[in-house]
Amino acid sequence: MKLRTNLLRLAAAGAMVAFMAGAAPAQDFHGFTTTGFSGEQLSAENLAAAVVEAMAKTPPKNGSKYVLAFANLDAGISFCAKVQQGIEANAKAAGIDIVIADNRLDGATALANAESFINRDVDFVIEFQTDANFGATIMQKMNDAGIKVIAIDIPMPGATFFGANNPKSGYMGGVYLGQAAIAKFGADKVKEGYFILGDLPQSGAVPAMRTGGQKAGFLAVVEGFPEDHIITIDTKNTLEESFAQTNNVLGRIPAGVPILTTAINDQATTGIIRAVKQGGREADLLAVGMGADELATMMSEPTFVASVGYFPERYGNFLVPMALMELAGHELPPTVLMTHVMVDKGNICQYYPDFKCEGESLQVTFPQEKFVEHLATIRQQPDMAGSVELIPTE
């Protein structure tokens, strides 16, 4: 049975990963464009040609070879490891040097890493850092040093934003969770249940659009769900913290009622699942992840039914050409957002052929009108004034 949902429109057309940006037309840069790009790594010849064009406009600071710096969010997180591997592969193919640092989910560490990049006089920086409070300080230092920056997933003022379409991906996950819960438990039983939402407040308003979307999408499907049955935990973006915080709140949930959960990423979702299992409540559980980077876990856990695909292994295929494009003097759009798909056990083989599809995909109906209303609500929030370009129109 095929998944009949608006969430897979691009996939049905044969596109695994597509991106959307502002109104500026896409410009071909040696086979790369900021919109409509397939996500496949460019050939070594195309990357080399991009380097030659970039060097003609912006010569390497060391006089011979570009040095690209990447500060990872946390190399111990599988999503981040896949992003790093993709960047390294592209840098190698392009014949440029890469300097790697680990921000370790800590703003002060991210600042120290940024200062190290500046001291090394790198040519371009890709930042993946979690603490919104440090973003402006890091960018001020980069601006003073004349270094351009791409920021992954957490925006930094003045940097090109690359990454998640947070409102849409979150809403998709919430909708899937709600409809899967109704299919498993029944609509009346679901309303007796509790919803554990794994948040990440330290990263600011933009990632909050993801978890806000998860909540809004779930409530759009499960009408009448009691808001006082929603338990929000601070995951700190890690499996371990999610596990600990879920243990702290599990005793508040009555025996025998559904426990429904989704979180900021797959790792946090996995931590919640493990805590619920340890508490002997697995039969009550249903979970949806975010990122689709813990696929082996999803396939082995009966209660982990789906995850929203982000395709981190392809990030480098965009990020390195984008950096070279900017070094070559071409203007990047301020925002490049991912178009996401739902990955579940019934369609996983379509996106990750190493995994075998099992069973049938859930038939999901996406409440588009309610989603548009949700976007309008986000736009009206005071803390979104500086991030309107990160909110899609539909």
Salt bridges, closest charged atoms under 4 A:
GLU40 OE2 - ARG314 NH2 2.87
GLU53 OE1 - HIS30 NE2 2.62
GLU53 OE2 - HIS330 NE2 2.69
ASP97 OD1 - LYS65 NZ 3.29
GLU115 OE2 - LYS141 NZ 3.38
ASP121 OD1 - LYS61 NZ 3.62
GLU192 OE1 - LYS189 NZ 3.58
GLU223 OE2 - LYS370 NZ 2.68
GLU227 OE1 - LYS215 NZ 3.46
ASP234 OD2 - LYS236 NZ 2.83
ASP284 OD2 - ARG281 NE 2.71
GLU301 OE2 - LYS277 NZ 3.23
